[in-house]
Amino acid sequence: MSPVTGERLVVEAMIDTGATFTTLPKSVADRLRLVEVTRRRVRTASGEEVLPESYVTIDVMGERTTTPVLVSEKMDRVLLGVLTLEALALKVDPKTGKLEKTELLLL
């Protein structure tokens, strides 16, 4: 959901524990009418790129957070990165590969 426009969209996402940011295809960002906040230089599988950054409110497994996202013209699916997973208090079980709830730490 766009916290600015209120636009909502339900999508399937692939978990990418090697990605810092959650990344959206440009088509999804356009449908949500996301506002660019800044641009981030990132290293991708195809090399270095500068991508627009925005933010969304996301719901996964009954947990909700507002998280930064990058927008890519090259990707065709949503990738859920570790910043978002940690903000949602979710982790990937290494034995099953499934998402599960975890504790938030403030140490």
C-alpha contacts under 8 A as a table, 3 or more apart, distances in Angstrom:
res1	aa1	res2	aa2	distance
1	M	6	G	6.15
1	M	7	E	5.56
1	M	8	R	4.37
1	M	9	L	6.28
1	M	32	L	6.86
1	M	56	V	5.61
1	M	57	T	5.09
1	M	58	I	6.34
2	S	5	T	5.48
2	S	6	G	5.07
2	S	7	E	5.34
2	S	8	R	6.65
2	S	32	L	5.84
2	S	33	R	7.25
2	S	34	L	6.27
2	S	55	Y	7.37
2	S	56	V	5.06
2	S	57	T	6.25
3	P	6	G	5.55
3	P	7	E	7.92
3	P	55	Y	7.75
3	P	56	V	6.07
3	P	57	T	6.13
3	P	66	T	7.97
4	V	34	L	7.64
4	V	35	V	7.90
5	T	32	L	7.59
5	T	33	R	6.96
5	T	34	L	7.76
7	E	31	R	7.76
7	E	32	L	5.19
7	E	33	R	7.26
8	R	32	L	6.58
9	L	32	L	7.17
11	V	78	V	7.68
12	E	77	R	7.99
12	E	78	V	7.02
13	A	77	R	6.74
13	A	78	V	4.75
13	A	79	L	5.57
13	A	80	L	6.23
14	M	77	R	7.48
14	M	78	V	6.25
14	M	79	L	4.96
14	M	80	L	6.01
15	I	79	L	5.81
15	I	80	L	4.78
15	I	81	G	6.54
16	D	19	A	5.47
16	D	79	L	6.01
16	D	80	L	5.73
16	D	81	G	5.38
16	D	82	V	7.37
17	T	20	T	7.58
17	T	80	L	7.91
17	T	81	G	5.92
17	T	82	V	5.67
18	G	81	G	7.26
18	G	82	V	7.52
19	A	22	T	7.22
19	A	80	L	7.74
19	A	81	G	4.85
19	A	82	V	6.31
20	T	81	G	5.14
20	T	82	V	5.21
20	T	83	L	5.84
21	F	68	P	7.00
21	F	69	V	5.95
21	F	70	L	6.62
21	F	80	L	7.19
21	F	81	G	4.67
21	F	82	V	6.51
21	F	83	L	5.91
21	F	84	T	7.15
22	T	68	P	7.16
22	T	69	V	4.98
22	T	70	L	6.36
22	T	78	V	7.39
22	T	79	L	5.43
22	T	80	L	4.44
22	T	81	G	4.30
22	T	82	V	7.48
22	T	83	L	7.37
22	T	84	T	6.54
23	T	69	V	5.40
23	T	70	L	4.63
23	T	71	V	5.70
23	T	72	S	6.83
23	T	78	V	5.82
23	T	79	L	5.16
23	T	80	L	6.68
23	T	81	G	7.40
24	L	28	V	6.26
24	L	29	A	6.44
24	L	69	V	6.88
24	L	70	L	6.21
24	L	71	V	4.97
24	L	72	S	6.16
24	L	75	M	7.37
24	L	77	R	6.74
24	L	78	V	4.81
24	L	79	L	6.68
25	P	28	V	5.45
25	P	29	A	6.53
25	P	71	V	5.77
25	P	72	S	5.02
25	P	73	E	5.93
25	P	74	K	7.16
25	P	75	M	5.18
25	P	76	D	5.51
25	P	77	R	6.04
25	P	78	V	6.41
26	K	29	A	4.99
26	K	30	D	5.98
26	K	71	V	5.55
26	K	72	S	5.44
26	K	73	E	5.14
26	K	75	M	7.87
27	S	30	D	5.12
27	S	31	R	6.27
27	S	73	E	7.93
28	V	31	R	5.13
28	V	32	L	6.30
29	A	32	L	5.14
29	A	33	R	5.98
29	A	34	L	5.47
29	A	71	V	6.74
30	D	33	R	4.79
30	D	34	L	6.45
31	R	34	L	7.97
34	L	54	S	6.47
34	L	55	Y	7.44
34	L	56	V	7.89
35	V	54	S	5.96
35	V	55	Y	7.97
36	E	39	R	7.72
36	E	52	P	5.95
36	E	53	E	5.65
36	E	54	S	4.94
37	V	52	P	7.43
37	V	53	E	5.69
37	V	54	S	5.24
38	T	52	P	6.03
38	T	53	E	5.32
38	T	54	S	7.22
39	R	50	V	6.26
39	R	51	L	5.38
39	R	52	P	4.36
39	R	53	E	5.37
40	R	50	V	5.34
40	R	51	L	5.34
40	R	52	P	6.38
40	R	53	E	6.54
40	R	70	L	7.88
41	R	48	E	6.97
41	R	49	E	5.69
41	R	50	V	4.29
41	R	51	L	6.50
42	V	48	E	5.66
42	V	49	E	5.49
42	V	50	V	6.19
42	V	51	L	7.38
43	R	46	S	7.94
43	R	47	G	5.65
43	R	48	E	4.37
43	R	49	E	6.36
44	T	47	G	5.06
44	T	48	E	5.86
44	T	49	E	7.09
51	L	70	L	6.15
51	L	71	V	6.05
51	L	72	S	6.43
52	P	70	L	5.70
52	P	71	V	5.47
52	P	72	S	7.69
53	E	68	P	6.80
53	E	69	V	5.62
53	E	70	L	4.49
53	E	71	V	6.31
54	S	68	P	5.75
54	S	69	V	5.33
54	S	70	L	6.33
54	S	71	V	7.60
55	Y	66	T	6.73
55	Y	67	T	5.39
55	Y	68	P	4.18
55	Y	69	V	5.20
56	V	66	T	5.47
56	V	67	T	5.63
56	V	68	P	6.59
56	V	69	V	6.96
57	T	64	R	6.96
57	T	65	T	5.54
57	T	66	T	4.07
57	T	67	T	6.30
58	I	64	R	5.55
58	I	65	T	5.61
58	I	66	T	6.19
58	I	67	T	7.33
59	D	62	G	6.36
59	D	63	E	5.51
59	D	64	R	4.41
59	D	65	T	6.85
60	V	63	E	5.33
60	V	64	R	6.53
60	V	88	L	7.57
63	E	88	L	5.79
63	E	89	A	7.89
64	R	88	L	6.33
65	T	84	T	7.79
65	T	87	A	6.52
65	T	88	L	6.15
67	T	83	L	7.59
67	T	84	T	5.92
67	T	87	A	7.65
68	P	84	T	7.77
72	S	75	M	5.66
75	M	78	V	7.79
80	L	84	T	6.72
80	L	85	L	7.21
81	G	84	T	5.74
81	G	85	L	6.41
82	V	85	L	4.84
82	V	86	E	5.91
83	L	86	E	5.34
83	L	87	A	6.19
84	T	87	A	5.06
84	T	88	L	6.17
85	L	88	L	5.15
85	L	89	A	6.21
85	L	90	L	5.11
85	L	91	K	6.40
86	E	89	A	4.95
86	E	90	L	5.92
86	E	91	K	7.24
86	E	104	L	7.60
87	A	90	L	7.71
89	A	101	K	5.87
89	A	102	T	5.26
89	A	103	E	5.89
89	A	104	L	5.75
90	L	99	L	6.42
90	L	100	E	5.55
90	L	101	K	4.50
90	L	102	T	5.35
90	L	103	E	7.97
91	K	99	L	5.54
91	K	100	E	5.52
91	K	101	K	6.31
91	K	102	T	6.31
92	V	97	G	5.75
92	V	98	K	5.44
92	V	99	L	4.51
92	V	100	E	6.19
93	D	96	T	5.57
93	D	97	G	5.18
93	D	98	K	5.49
93	D	99	L	6.21
93	D	100	E	6.66
94	P	97	G	5.35
94	P	98	K	7.81
